[in-house]
Amino acid sequence: MEQQPAILVEDVHKRFGPVEALRGIDLVVPTGTVFGLLGPNGAGKTTAVRILTTILRPDRGRATILGLDVARDAERVRQTIGLAGQSAAVDENLTGRENLRLIGRLTHQPKEQILPRAAELLERFDLVDAADRPVKTYSGGMRRRLDLAAALVHRPAVLFLDEPTTGLDPRSRTDLWGVIEGLVAEGASVLLTTQYLEEADRLADRIAVVDHGLVIAEGTAAELKARLGDTIVHVDLVAPGEAEQVKSLLAELGPVEIGEDGKSIEVNVADSGRSLLRAVRILDQAGIEPESVAVREPSLDDVFLSITGHKAEDDEAPTEPSKNMTKSDKEAS
């Protein structure tokens, strides 16, 4: 018998007034895996998470968590999931320990288990030394770790992480990645939304690229990168005025793009060694001396730019204006 998916989304739509935030997305997240939802601000990622966590109701379509319908079985779904959002949802006037105890009571945990569970999570997230300090004295990374700990108090089977490392410094981000990897190793099912492509590349077993409310590509990181060819020849030019000429000259090797700086050229190629030598010869014959020529592996940044025509960090108008929420949406939240 086929195992029931942790998350199933079928043709889900959501509109806020004139803005169509989700235009019919489909997702399947197997249990015990990390599924990355990748896209820029305004793509619809957070709307999808709010529907899956029962904060919003879909206008059309169906979504389930371990077989529980998010609209019909909302209360049971909330007992099954954990959510850590884009900003820490803890009370900054309480201590870290008090926050976890409060979450334990709110999620109706057995009274005798609340204190031991809080202590366990404080140790796990390296917050023991700060456990009895007010959260307002915590750093951004500490708050984010406490927020994730709070989402785990009731031992959820499915965890939603909505851009959990946004605003963190590189070290704090890497530390949090390690925590997430530990949760998955223990069997957690995770849906991770992010605009950091390296985050999806490191953590996600499978990735869906979302743009303007639609899933426009899906696969493993390796599968998505393979769409661009084996490698990329990168050429840095001395003068930006040569870019168009070099683009034309190297077009015979594969698809060519001029970098945003106007002084670099990238060519997607299938044969890196031969293409690199050919690129050098072509430039030499044209009397063009580049600053550097190198080959590199495709990244998810390349994939996203190729598919959407813009970078994942592009800041777009949000697709979820709260002022346009319907009465039923407000009740759901």
Disulfide bonds with the S-S distance in Angstrom:
none
